[in-house]
Amino acid sequence: MPRAAVTYVLHLDIEDGPASLPRRVSRAVVRAIAEGQLADGDRMPSTRTLARSLAIARSVAVEAYDELTAAGFLTARPGSGTHVVIGASAAARAGAFSSAVATASRPAVVRTRPDGVAFDLSPGFPDTALISEKAWTRAWRTAARAALSPPKVTWLGDVGESRSGGAHRRFRQQLSEHLRTSRGLLADPERIFLFSGVNAAIRTLVPLVARPGRTLAFEDPGYPGARAAFLAGGSAPRPVPVDDEGLVVTGLTPGDWGVYVTPGHQYPLGARLSVARRSALLAWADRHDGVVFEDDYDGEFRYQVAPMPAVAAMTAGAERVIYLGTASKVLARELRVAWAVVPERLVDDVRSVLREQGESVSSLPVLALTEFIESGALVRQVASSHRTYAARRERFASACRQLLPQVRLHGVDAGLHVVLTFGQEIDDVLLARQLLARGVECSPLSRFYALGGVGPAQGLVCGYARLAETRARTAVTIIRDVLSRHHPVGPGRRESRGPA
């Protein structure tokens, strides 16, 4: 139950440093939560009150609150102010510090694709129209000037860094700080390696850690691209089911050499791996000398739920977890820049393999991303897009609740997509095909299951990142109309924050 409203002035210790004042204020608030000055459910002072007590501009307080809201420490309740999220105290004590900074968002550009798709609900795509054109152009202009010095390729690991002006090293340093502040993950830049995509990272790393005669446990349903990457790397994934708490860790066996998980927002069903299962996962890895591939593909986006540190940030995580991340969900898939944070014991082996393979990432996007982070544009982008995605998610989910009362919603707490499942068996491939004919593109859930796994279950995977709020009800109306051909829609709606 929420506590009584806070009527006193917070005593915040604003540290000096190079970070912007809004970020330093937000970090001070997180410290106050960690130290117990603020507790779960407490109402925060208004931004006006906070600004007056700290002798800062109100706009600074507004940006700090936006940052903390985007990071999941605070939640704004219409008509009742801003409160500390339930669970924020534990997250703050665990070191999950916020890094988002707010900026104004822009409305989505609504277009109909040449192929007649008016409502593109394909999962996995951010809305690039939300990126600040000014900051983006400045970053790429700076990168283009720097890239004029040959060579125009940044080799992975340390190879070629002196010839490329240290672009790779600068990016790793910036990325290390971003992971620390946004994920609570202490990652030495020397442990960070760049790849052209997460799947390329998996293909490269698997031969270094796989054990002959043992299997790779893989979420089922799960990300088909990663499943294919493990196969290409020489390891056949073994399906392990997921439920409301994410991967069923008891499904892991001593015969597994490793496991692939998406703990922040299970792909595709959307559950967040519970704290108990995160601990059990690391205990399994320690007991059986296993390796955990943690794919944090859209961990920036969560809504009115407490943040959780990355599994790699937990005790023993640094030695057991290969942490995978990408710029594709925050910015654009076309960037083709991903990263892996590997345990210290693997650094020399990874560097040697990359040197032998000659794998490379173009220096141009690396330089642009470095400039984008250094300028503060990335944290502003996260906060801005977070607000927009939160509004789109709420509008799409509300339309589903109203128009599809028999449909169950999964994964509404985080990420950029939700899953709709039905009360009876449906040919979801046919359903998706019929929706496409009506101008709505989404993915059938059954295609995310492995052959021989627990499924397939039927449903629709719907990405809402590029769906303007004003068009959500129209899109859901089309889904209702097409779905009605398969079975009648009536009372008895169920809703879930995780998979069935």
ZIBELFEN-V426665 format. One record per backbone hydrogen bond with DSSP energy under -0.5 kcal/mol. CO is the residue of the C=O (numbers start at 1). NH is the residue of the N-H. E is the energy in kcal/mol with one decimal. If there is no record, write none. Layout:
# ZIBELFEN-V426665
co:CO nh:NH e:E
co:CO nh:NH e:E
This chain:
# ZIBELFEN-V426665
co:4 nh:43 e:-0.6
co:5 nh:7 e:-0.5
co:10 nh:12 e:-0.9
co:12 nh:14 e:-0.9
co:13 nh:15 e:-0.8
co:20 nh:24 e:-2.2
co:21 nh:25 e:-2.4
co:22 nh:26 e:-2.4
co:23 nh:27 e:-2.3
co:24 nh:28 e:-1.7
co:25 nh:29 e:-2.0
co:26 nh:30 e:-2.2
co:27 nh:31 e:-2.4
co:28 nh:32 e:-2.1
co:29 nh:33 e:-2.1
co:30 nh:34 e:-2.7
co:31 nh:35 e:-2.4
co:32 nh:36 e:-0.5
co:32 nh:37 e:-1.6
co:32 nh:38 e:-1.5
co:33 nh:36 e:-0.9
co:39 nh:42 e:-2.3
co:42 nh:84 e:-2.6
co:43 nh:6 e:-0.5
co:46 nh:50 e:-2.8
co:47 nh:51 e:-2.4
co:48 nh:52 e:-2.2
co:49 nh:53 e:-2.3
co:50 nh:54 e:-1.9
co:51 nh:55 e:-0.9
co:51 nh:56 e:-2.2
co:57 nh:60 e:-0.8
co:57 nh:61 e:-1.4
co:58 nh:62 e:-2.6
co:59 nh:63 e:-2.2
co:60 nh:64 e:-2.2
co:61 nh:65 e:-2.4
co:62 nh:66 e:-2.5
co:63 nh:67 e:-2.5
co:63 nh:102 e:-0.5
co:64 nh:68 e:-2.3
co:65 nh:69 e:-2.4
co:66 nh:70 e:-2.6
co:67 nh:71 e:-1.8
co:68 nh:72 e:-0.6
co:68 nh:73 e:-2.3
co:68 nh:74 e:-1.4
co:69 nh:72 e:-0.8
co:73 nh:85 e:-2.8
co:75 nh:77 e:-0.6
co:75 nh:83 e:-2.7
co:76 nh:78 e:-0.6
co:77 nh:80 e:-2.5
co:77 nh:81 e:-0.8
co:81 nh:77 e:-3.1
co:82 nh:44 e:-3.5
co:83 nh:75 e:-2.4
co:84 nh:41 e:-2.0
co:85 nh:88 e:-2.3
co:86 nh:306 e:-0.5
co:87 nh:91 e:-1.7
co:88 nh:92 e:-2.9
co:89 nh:93 e:-2.4
co:90 nh:94 e:-1.5
co:91 nh:96 e:-2.4
co:92 nh:95 e:-1.2
co:95 nh:97 e:-1.6
co:101 nh:383 e:-0.6
co:108 nh:110 e:-0.7
co:109 nh:111 e:-0.6
co:111 nh:113 e:-0.5
co:113 nh:116 e:-2.3
co:116 nh:118 e:-0.8
co:117 nh:113 e:-2.5
co:119 nh:121 e:-1.1
co:119 nh:441 e:-2.5
co:121 nh:463 e:-3.5
co:122 nh:125 e:-0.7
co:126 nh:128 e:-0.9
co:127 nh:130 e:-1.8
co:128 nh:131 e:-1.4
co:132 nh:136 e:-2.8
co:133 nh:137 e:-2.5
co:134 nh:138 e:-2.2
co:135 nh:139 e:-2.3
co:136 nh:140 e:-2.2
co:137 nh:141 e:-2.4
co:138 nh:142 e:-2.3
co:139 nh:143 e:-2.2
co:140 nh:144 e:-2.5
co:141 nh:145 e:-1.9
co:142 nh:146 e:-2.1
co:143 nh:147 e:-2.3
co:145 nh:148 e:-1.1
co:146 nh:149 e:-1.3
co:148 nh:150 e:-0.6
co:152 nh:363 e:-1.4
co:153 nh:155 e:-0.7
co:154 nh:361 e:-2.1
co:156 nh:159 e:-1.1
co:158 nh:161 e:-1.6
co:159 nh:155 e:-0.5
co:160 nh:164 e:-1.2
co:161 nh:166 e:-2.5
co:162 nh:165 e:-0.7
co:164 nh:167 e:-0.8
co:166 nh:170 e:-2.7
co:167 nh:171 e:-2.2
co:168 nh:172 e:-2.5
co:169 nh:173 e:-2.2
co:170 nh:174 e:-2.2
co:171 nh:175 e:-3.1
co:172 nh:176 e:-2.4
co:173 nh:177 e:-1.7
co:174 nh:178 e:-2.2
co:175 nh:179 e:-2.7
co:176 nh:180 e:-1.8
co:177 nh:181 e:-2.3
co:178 nh:182 e:-2.4
co:179 nh:183 e:-2.0
co:179 nh:185 e:-1.9
co:180 nh:97 e:-0.5
co:180 nh:184 e:-1.0
co:183 nh:310 e:-1.5
co:184 nh:186 e:-0.6
co:185 nh:187 e:-1.0
co:186 nh:188 e:-0.6
co:188 nh:191 e:-2.7
co:189 nh:192 e:-1.4
co:191 nh:342 e:-2.3
co:193 nh:340 e:-2.2
co:195 nh:338 e:-2.5
co:197 nh:201 e:-1.8
co:198 nh:202 e:-2.3
co:199 nh:203 e:-2.4
co:200 nh:204 e:-1.7
co:201 nh:205 e:-2.5
co:202 nh:206 e:-2.5
co:203 nh:207 e:-0.5
co:205 nh:208 e:-1.4
co:205 nh:209 e:-0.9
co:206 nh:209 e:-1.3
co:206 nh:210 e:-2.7
co:211 nh:214 e:-2.0
co:215 nh:217 e:-0.6
co:215 nh:257 e:-2.9
co:215 nh:258 e:-1.0
co:216 nh:238 e:-3.6
co:217 nh:260 e:-2.3
co:218 nh:240 e:-2.6
co:220 nh:242 e:-0.7
co:222 nh:224 e:-0.6
co:223 nh:227 e:-2.0
co:224 nh:228 e:-2.4
co:225 nh:229 e:-1.8
co:226 nh:230 e:-2.3
co:227 nh:231 e:-1.8
co:228 nh:232 e:-2.4
co:229 nh:233 e:-1.7
co:230 nh:235 e:-2.7
co:231 nh:234 e:-1.4
co:235 nh:237 e:-0.5
co:236 nh:216 e:-1.2
co:237 nh:239 e:-0.5
co:238 nh:218 e:-2.5
co:240 nh:220 e:-2.0
co:241 nh:248 e:-2.3
co:243 nh:246 e:-2.0
co:243 nh:499 e:-0.6
co:245 nh:274 e:-1.5
co:246 nh:243 e:-2.3
co:247 nh:249 e:-1.3
co:248 nh:251 e:-2.1
co:249 nh:252 e:-2.1
co:253 nh:256 e:-1.9
co:255 nh:215 e:-2.5
co:257 nh:291 e:-1.5
co:258 nh:217 e:-2.6
co:259 nh:293 e:-3.2
co:260 nh:219 e:-0.9
co:261 nh:295 e:-2.7
co:262 nh:265 e:-0.6
co:263 nh:273 e:-2.3
co:266 nh:268 e:-0.7
co:266 nh:270 e:-3.3
co:271 nh:266 e:-3.0
co:271 nh:273 e:-0.5
co:274 nh:278 e:-2.2
co:275 nh:279 e:-2.3
co:276 nh:280 e:-2.2
co:277 nh:281 e:-2.6
co:278 nh:282 e:-2.0
co:279 nh:283 e:-2.2
co:280 nh:284 e:-2.4
co:281 nh:285 e:-2.2
co:282 nh:286 e:-2.4
co:283 nh:287 e:-2.3
co:284 nh:288 e:-2.2
co:285 nh:289 e:-0.5
co:285 nh:290 e:-2.5
co:291 nh:259 e:-2.1
co:291 nh:293 e:-0.5
co:292 nh:294 e:-0.8
co:292 nh:322 e:-3.2
co:293 nh:261 e:-2.7
co:293 nh:295 e:-0.8
co:294 nh:296 e:-0.9
co:294 nh:324 e:-3.3
co:295 nh:297 e:-1.1
co:296 nh:299 e:-0.7
co:298 nh:301 e:-1.6
co:300 nh:302 e:-0.6
co:301 nh:415 e:-3.1
co:302 nh:304 e:-0.5
co:310 nh:313 e:-1.3
co:311 nh:314 e:-1.5
co:314 nh:317 e:-2.5
co:314 nh:318 e:-0.6
co:316 nh:319 e:-0.6
co:316 nh:320 e:-1.0
co:317 nh:321 e:-2.5
co:320 nh:292 e:-2.7
co:321 nh:323 e:-0.7
co:322 nh:294 e:-2.4
co:322 nh:324 e:-0.5
co:323 nh:341 e:-2.7
co:324 nh:296 e:-2.5
co:325 nh:339 e:-2.5
co:327 nh:331 e:-2.3
co:327 nh:332 e:-0.7
co:328 nh:126 e:-0.6
co:332 nh:335 e:-1.4
co:333 nh:336 e:-1.2
co:337 nh:327 e:-1.9
co:338 nh:195 e:-2.4
co:339 nh:325 e:-2.2
co:340 nh:193 e:-2.2
co:340 nh:342 e:-0.7
co:341 nh:323 e:-2.3
co:343 nh:346 e:-2.1
co:343 nh:347 e:-0.5
co:344 nh:347 e:-1.2
co:346 nh:350 e:-2.8
co:347 nh:351 e:-2.5
co:348 nh:352 e:-2.2
co:349 nh:353 e:-2.4
co:350 nh:354 e:-2.5
co:351 nh:355 e:-2.0
co:352 nh:356 e:-2.3
co:353 nh:357 e:-2.6
co:354 nh:358 e:-1.7
co:354 nh:359 e:-0.9
co:359 nh:156 e:-1.4
co:361 nh:154 e:-1.9
co:362 nh:366 e:-1.1
co:363 nh:367 e:-2.9
co:364 nh:368 e:-2.4
co:365 nh:369 e:-2.7
co:366 nh:370 e:-2.1
co:367 nh:371 e:-2.3
co:368 nh:372 e:-2.4
co:369 nh:373 e:-2.3
co:370 nh:374 e:-2.8
co:371 nh:375 e:-2.1
co:372 nh:377 e:-1.0
co:372 nh:378 e:-1.4
co:373 nh:376 e:-1.6
co:376 nh:380 e:-1.6
co:377 nh:381 e:-2.4
co:378 nh:382 e:-2.5
co:379 nh:101 e:-1.8
co:379 nh:383 e:-2.1
co:380 nh:384 e:-2.5
co:381 nh:385 e:-2.8
co:382 nh:386 e:-2.1
co:383 nh:387 e:-1.8
co:384 nh:388 e:-1.7
co:385 nh:389 e:-3.3
co:386 nh:390 e:-2.5
co:387 nh:391 e:-1.9
co:388 nh:392 e:-2.3
co:389 nh:393 e:-2.9
co:390 nh:394 e:-2.2
co:391 nh:395 e:-2.3
co:392 nh:396 e:-2.6
co:393 nh:397 e:-2.7
co:394 nh:398 e:-2.4
co:395 nh:399 e:-2.0
co:396 nh:400 e:-2.0
co:397 nh:401 e:-2.3
co:398 nh:402 e:-2.0
co:399 nh:403 e:-2.8
co:400 nh:404 e:-2.3
co:404 nh:407 e:-1.9
co:408 nh:421 e:-2.2
co:409 nh:496 e:-1.9
co:410 nh:419 e:-1.9
co:411 nh:414 e:-0.6
co:413 nh:303 e:-3.4
co:416 nh:464 e:-1.5
co:416 nh:465 e:-0.9
co:418 nh:462 e:-3.0
co:419 nh:410 e:-1.9
co:419 nh:421 e:-0.5
co:420 nh:460 e:-2.4
co:421 nh:408 e:-2.9
co:426 nh:428 e:-1.5
co:427 nh:431 e:-2.3
co:428 nh:432 e:-2.5
co:429 nh:433 e:-1.9
co:430 nh:434 e:-2.4
co:431 nh:435 e:-2.3
co:432 nh:436 e:-2.1
co:433 nh:437 e:-1.5
co:434 nh:438 e:-0.8
co:435 nh:438 e:-0.9
co:435 nh:440 e:-2.6
co:436 nh:439 e:-1.5
co:439 nh:118 e:-1.2
co:439 nh:119 e:-2.7
co:439 nh:441 e:-0.5
co:440 nh:442 e:-0.5
co:441 nh:121 e:-2.4
co:443 nh:461 e:-3.2
co:444 nh:447 e:-1.1
co:445 nh:448 e:-2.3
co:446 nh:449 e:-1.4
co:448 nh:222 e:-2.5
co:450 nh:453 e:-1.9
co:458 nh:422 e:-0.7
co:459 nh:445 e:-2.3
co:460 nh:420 e:-2.9
co:460 nh:462 e:-0.7
co:461 nh:443 e:-2.0
co:461 nh:463 e:-0.5
co:462 nh:418 e:-2.4
co:464 nh:467 e:-1.6
co:466 nh:468 e:-0.7
co:468 nh:471 e:-1.9
co:468 nh:472 e:-0.6
co:469 nh:472 e:-1.1
co:469 nh:473 e:-0.5
co:471 nh:475 e:-2.1
co:472 nh:476 e:-2.5
co:473 nh:477 e:-2.2
co:474 nh:478 e:-1.8
co:475 nh:479 e:-1.9
co:476 nh:480 e:-2.7
co:477 nh:481 e:-2.5
co:478 nh:482 e:-2.5
co:479 nh:483 e:-2.7
co:480 nh:484 e:-2.1
co:482 nh:485 e:-1.2
co:483 nh:486 e:-2.0
co:483 nh:487 e:-1.8
co:488 nh:490 e:-0.6
